[in-house]
């Protein structure tokens, strides 16, 4: 398996990105390759400092860099020599024998999505790709599709997100019969726009989807469904709100524990650490861009070393479990609306 990492992408790049990628090497087999994209001098120096065996490593030197402040589509078009775009090209169908099985970046999400759609194109039957992010809830992990790639989806886009989310939840998360909910302002049938109602009907009528109906934001964390379908704005705001709330709660707990007697605080510390690990987005690694003809894993901009290590593990599972092949199998047999 060939897994590519954009060493220059991310708020904290390049050091923790490279560190996390190299930390995943013990999971690689002889036929695997870790392909690192970015400033060659920085990457070579980091490999030497880490003291790892570079037999399974390839370095692709790049000259440009896409920053978090760059306009996404313009940057993807104009900075062809950047680590992000170069990697996206090698993950596309035109790459030949050197094609990457997965491209991983914590860089500019919009630029990564644009580059992926330009150079990987879409899977057969897919109308519009969407980002699938796994959110830990009190009832278990929930897959959100979309969380930022498509801010103005058509009803058939939302329907396909339900199909793709179902495949991901079943194959990667091991949920036998994922229940799909459509994010709306209420659970009542009469609520929502005409497009929302049309998407509801498409999801309800598709035998490939176990449709649970409309779902409100508060119900997501109570186990109302296993997959949430939404437009990119709603999905993005929801998961970032959840991240911020989770972080704030744990910081408050840490402060309160600090005010206790040390012996008492030590008793609670293992419980808090366990809960934090369960609700920490770094544990999930990244979110795949579902529907592109290739592997594209989008990591959080604030990714740490362990985020990237976990992302490599998530990338391997995505490829091994044949997620794209199953999506193609289902959607290529369905009519895609204009």
C-alpha positions as CSV (number, residue, x, y, z in Angstrom):
1,X,0.0,0.0,0.0
2,X,1.3,3.5,-0.9
3,X,0.2,6.2,1.6
4,X,1.0,9.8,0.9
5,X,1.4,12.5,3.6
6,X,1.5,16.3,3.0
7,X,4.3,17.2,5.4
8,X,3.8,21.0,4.9
9,X,0.0,21.0,5.6
10,X,-1.4,22.1,8.9
11,X,-1.3,24.8,11.5
12,X,1.6,23.1,13.3
13,X,3.4,21.8,10.3
14,X,5.9,20.5,9.4
15,X,7.5,18.9,12.6
16,X,4.5,17.1,14.2
17,X,3.2,16.0,10.8
18,X,6.5,14.3,9.9
19,X,6.8,12.9,13.5
20,X,3.4,11.4,13.3
21,X,4.0,9.9,9.9
22,X,7.3,8.3,10.9
23,X,5.7,6.9,14.1
24,X,3.4,4.8,11.9
25,X,6.2,3.0,10.2
26,X,6.1,0.0,12.5
27,X,2.7,-0.8,11.1
28,X,4.1,-1.0,7.5
29,X,4.9,-4.2,5.7
30,X,7.7,-4.8,3.2
31,X,5.6,-3.9,0.2
32,X,4.2,-0.7,1.7
33,X,5.5,2.8,1.1
34,X,5.2,6.0,3.1
35,X,5.5,8.8,0.5
36,X,6.3,12.2,2.1
37,X,5.6,15.4,0.2
38,X,7.3,18.8,1.0
39,X,10.6,20.5,1.6
40,X,13.1,17.7,1.0
41,X,15.8,19.2,3.3
42,X,13.3,19.3,6.2
43,X,12.0,15.8,5.5
44,X,15.5,14.3,5.2
45,X,16.7,16.0,8.3
46,X,13.6,14.8,10.2
47,X,14.1,11.2,9.1
48,X,17.7,11.3,10.2
49,X,16.9,12.8,13.6
50,X,14.2,10.1,14.2
51,X,16.7,7.4,13.4
52,X,14.2,5.3,11.5
53,X,14.9,2.9,8.7
54,X,14.1,4.8,5.5
55,X,13.7,1.6,3.3
56,X,9.9,2.0,3.2
57,X,10.0,5.8,2.7
58,X,9.9,7.8,-0.5
59,X,10.4,11.6,-0.5
60,X,8.8,13.8,-3.2
61,X,10.4,17.2,-3.2
62,X,7.9,20.1,-3.8
63,X,8.5,23.8,-4.1
64,X,5.3,25.7,-3.4
65,X,3.2,25.8,-0.3
66,X,-0.6,26.3,0.1
67,X,-1.3,28.2,3.3
68,X,-4.5,28.2,5.4
69,X,-5.3,31.7,4.2
70,X,-5.0,31.0,0.5
71,X,-8.2,31.0,-1.6
72,X,-8.9,27.3,-2.0
73,X,-9.8,26.8,-5.6
74,X,-7.4,29.5,-6.8
75,X,-4.5,27.9,-4.8
76,X,-5.3,24.4,-6.1
77,X,-5.1,25.7,-9.7
78,X,-2.2,28.1,-9.4
79,X,0.2,26.3,-7.0
80,X,0.6,23.1,-9.1
81,X,4.0,22.5,-7.5
82,X,2.7,22.5,-3.9
83,X,2.9,19.5,-1.7
84,X,-0.8,19.2,-1.5
85,X,-1.6,19.4,-5.3
86,X,1.4,17.2,-6.2
87,X,0.1,14.6,-3.8
88,X,-3.5,14.8,-5.1
89,X,-2.2,14.2,-8.6
90,X,-0.4,11.1,-7.6
91,X,-3.6,9.8,-5.9
92,X,-5.5,10.2,-9.2
93,X,-6.2,7.6,-11.9
94,X,-3.6,9.2,-14.2
95,X,-0.7,8.4,-11.8
96,X,-0.1,4.9,-13.1
97,X,2.0,2.5,-11.2
98,X,3.1,5.2,-8.7
99,X,-0.5,5.9,-7.7
100,X,-1.1,6.5,-4.0
101,X,-3.8,4.5,-2.3
102,X,-4.5,7.4,0.0
103,X,-3.5,11.1,0.2
104,X,-3.4,12.6,3.7
105,X,-3.2,16.3,4.6
106,X,-4.0,18.6,7.5
107,X,-3.6,21.6,5.2
108,X,-6.1,23.9,3.7
109,X,-9.3,21.8,3.5
110,X,-10.9,23.7,0.7
111,X,-7.8,23.5,-1.5
112,X,-7.5,19.8,-0.7
113,X,-11.1,19.2,-1.7
114,X,-10.6,21.2,-4.9
115,X,-7.4,19.5,-5.8
116,X,-8.9,16.0,-5.2
117,X,-11.9,16.8,-7.4
118,X,-9.6,18.2,-10.1
119,X,-7.1,15.3,-10.2
120,X,-8.9,12.3,-8.8
121,X,-12.3,13.1,-10.3
122,X,-15.4,11.3,-9.1
123,X,-16.4,7.7,-8.6
124,X,-18.8,6.3,-11.2
125,X,-22.3,7.3,-10.2
126,X,-21.3,10.0,-7.7
127,X,-22.8,13.4,-8.3
128,X,-20.9,15.4,-5.7
129,X,-18.3,14.3,-3.1
130,X,-18.8,15.0,0.6
131,X,-16.6,14.8,3.7
132,X,-17.5,12.2,6.2
133,X,-16.4,13.0,9.8
134,X,-16.9,10.6,12.7
135,X,-18.2,12.3,15.8
136,X,-18.1,10.5,19.2
137,X,-21.4,10.7,21.0
138,X,-22.8,9.2,24.3
139,X,-24.4,6.5,22.2
140,X,-21.4,5.6,20.1
141,X,-19.7,7.1,16.9
142,X,-21.9,8.9,14.4
143,X,-20.8,9.7,10.9
144,X,-21.6,13.1,9.5
145,X,-21.8,13.7,5.7
146,X,-21.2,16.4,4.6
147,X,-19.0,18.6,6.9
148,X,-17.7,21.2,4.4
149,X,-17.3,20.1,0.8
150,X,-20.8,21.0,-0.5
151,X,-22.5,24.0,1.1
152,X,-25.5,24.0,-1.2
153,X,-26.4,20.4,-1.9
154,X,-29.3,19.3,-4.1
155,X,-31.7,16.6,-2.8
156,X,-29.9,13.8,-4.8
157,X,-26.6,14.9,-3.3
158,X,-28.0,14.4,0.2
159,X,-29.4,11.1,-0.8
160,X,-26.0,9.9,-2.0
161,X,-24.4,11.1,1.2
162,X,-26.8,8.8,3.0
163,X,-25.6,5.9,0.8
164,X,-21.9,6.7,1.2
165,X,-22.3,7.3,4.9
166,X,-24.0,3.9,5.3
167,X,-21.2,2.1,3.5
168,X,-18.6,3.9,5.6
169,X,-20.4,3.2,8.9
170,X,-20.9,-0.4,8.1
171,X,-17.4,-1.2,6.7
172,X,-15.2,1.0,8.8
173,X,-17.1,1.4,12.1
174,X,-18.6,-2.1,12.0
175,X,-22.2,-1.1,12.4
176,X,-24.3,-3.8,10.8
177,X,-27.4,-1.7,9.9
178,X,-26.6,2.0,10.2
179,X,-29.6,4.2,10.7
180,X,-29.5,7.3,8.6
181,X,-31.0,10.6,9.8
182,X,-31.5,13.8,7.7
183,X,-30.6,16.9,9.7
184,X,-33.6,19.3,9.9
185,X,-35.1,22.0,12.1
186,X,-37.4,19.4,13.6
187,X,-38.5,15.8,13.4
188,X,-42.0,16.4,12.1
189,X,-42.8,15.4,8.5
190,X,-44.1,18.9,7.5
191,X,-41.0,20.8,8.5
192,X,-38.2,21.8,6.2
193,X,-37.8,23.1,2.7
194,X,-39.1,21.5,-0.5
195,X,-35.5,20.3,-1.2
196,X,-35.3,18.8,2.3
197,X,-38.6,16.9,1.7
198,X,-37.4,15.7,-1.6
199,X,-34.2,14.4,-0.1
200,X,-36.2,12.7,2.6
201,X,-38.3,10.9,0.0
202,X,-35.2,9.7,-1.9
203,X,-33.6,8.4,1.3
204,X,-36.8,6.7,2.5
205,X,-37.3,5.0,-0.9
206,X,-33.8,3.6,-1.2
207,X,-33.5,0.0,-0.1
208,X,-29.7,0.6,0.4
209,X,-30.5,3.0,3.2
210,X,-32.1,2.4,6.7
211,X,-33.7,5.8,6.9
212,X,-34.6,6.9,10.4
213,X,-36.3,10.2,9.3
214,X,-35.5,13.8,10.2
215,X,-33.1,14.3,13.1
216,X,-32.6,17.4,15.3
217,X,-29.2,18.5,16.5
218,X,-29.8,17.5,20.1
219,X,-31.0,14.0,19.2
220,X,-27.7,13.2,17.5
221,X,-26.0,12.7,20.8
222,X,-28.8,10.6,22.1
223,X,-28.4,7.8,19.6
224,X,-31.2,8.7,17.2
225,X,-29.1,7.5,14.2
226,X,-25.7,6.3,13.2
227,X,-25.3,8.5,10.1
228,X,-26.3,12.2,9.8
229,X,-26.8,13.7,6.4
230,X,-26.6,17.5,6.1
231,X,-25.3,20.3,3.9
232,X,-21.7,21.2,4.4
233,X,-22.3,24.4,6.4
234,X,-24.6,22.7,9.0
235,X,-22.4,19.7,9.3
236,X,-19.2,21.8,9.7
237,X,-20.8,24.0,12.3
238,X,-22.2,21.1,14.2
239,X,-19.0,19.1,14.6
240,X,-16.9,22.2,15.5
241,X,-19.5,23.2,18.1
242,X,-19.2,19.7,19.5
243,X,-15.4,19.9,19.5
244,X,-15.5,23.3,21.3
245,X,-18.0,22.2,23.9
246,X,-16.1,19.0,24.6
247,X,-12.8,20.8,25.0
248,X,-14.4,23.4,27.2
249,X,-16.0,20.8,29.5
250,X,-12.8,18.9,29.9
251,X,-10.8,22.1,30.6
252,X,-13.4,23.0,33.3
253,X,-13.1,19.5,34.8
254,X,-9.3,19.8,34.8
255,X,-9.6,23.2,36.6
256,X,-12.0,21.8,39.2
257,X,-9.8,18.8,39.8
258,X,-6.9,21.1,40.4
259,X,-8.7,22.7,43.3
260,X,-9.2,19.4,45.1
261,X,-6.8,17.7,47.5
262,X,-4.1,15.9,45.4
263,X,-5.1,12.5,46.8
264,X,-8.7,13.1,45.8
265,X,-7.7,14.4,42.3
266,X,-5.6,11.3,41.7
267,X,-8.6,9.1,42.2
268,X,-10.6,10.9,39.4
269,X,-7.7,11.4,37.0
270,X,-7.9,7.9,35.3
271,X,-11.6,8.3,34.7
272,X,-11.2,11.8,33.2
273,X,-8.3,10.6,30.9
274,X,-10.4,7.6,29.7
275,X,-13.4,9.9,28.9
276,X,-11.1,12.4,27.2
277,X,-9.7,9.7,24.9
278,X,-13.2,8.6,23.9
279,X,-14.2,12.1,22.9
280,X,-10.9,13.4,21.4
281,X,-11.1,14.0,17.7
282,X,-7.3,13.3,17.4
283,X,-8.1,9.6,18.0
284,X,-10.0,9.4,14.7
285,X,-7.2,10.8,12.6
286,X,-9.1,12.3,9.7
287,X,-12.2,12.5,7.6
288,X,-12.3,10.9,4.1
289,X,-13.6,12.8,1.1
290,X,-16.2,10.4,0.0
291,X,-17.0,9.9,-3.7
292,X,-13.7,10.8,-5.3
293,X,-11.9,8.3,-7.5
294,X,-9.0,7.8,-5.1
295,X,-8.2,8.1,-1.5
296,X,-8.3,11.5,0.2
297,X,-8.2,11.8,4.0
298,X,-8.6,15.3,5.5
299,X,-7.1,15.9,8.9
300,X,-7.9,18.7,11.4
301,X,-5.8,21.8,10.9
302,X,-4.5,21.6,14.4
303,X,-3.4,18.0,14.0
304,X,-0.7,16.7,16.3
305,X,1.8,13.9,15.7
306,X,-0.6,11.3,17.0
307,X,-3.4,12.6,14.8
308,X,-1.3,11.8,11.8
309,X,-0.3,8.4,13.1
310,X,-4.0,7.6,13.7
311,X,-4.9,9.0,10.2
312,X,-2.5,6.6,8.6
313,X,-4.2,3.7,10.4
314,X,-7.6,5.0,9.3
315,X,-6.4,5.3,5.7
316,X,-5.2,1.7,5.7
317,X,-8.6,0.5,7.0
318,X,-10.5,2.6,4.4
319,X,-8.5,1.0,1.6
320,X,-8.4,-2.6,3.0
321,X,-12.2,-2.6,3.5
322,X,-13.0,-1.6,-0.1
323,X,-15.2,1.4,0.7
324,X,-14.9,3.0,-2.7
325,X,-15.6,-0.2,-4.5
326,X,-18.8,-0.7,-2.6
327,X,-20.0,2.9,-3.1
328,X,-19.4,2.5,-6.8
329,X,-21.3,-0.8,-6.8
330,X,-24.4,0.8,-5.3
331,X,-24.4,4.3,-6.9
332,X,-23.4,3.3,-10.4
333,X,-26.6,1.2,-10.6
334,X,-28.8,4.1,-9.6
335,X,-29.9,7.0,-11.8
336,X,-28.1,10.3,-11.0
337,X,-30.3,13.3,-11.4
338,X,-29.1,16.4,-13.3
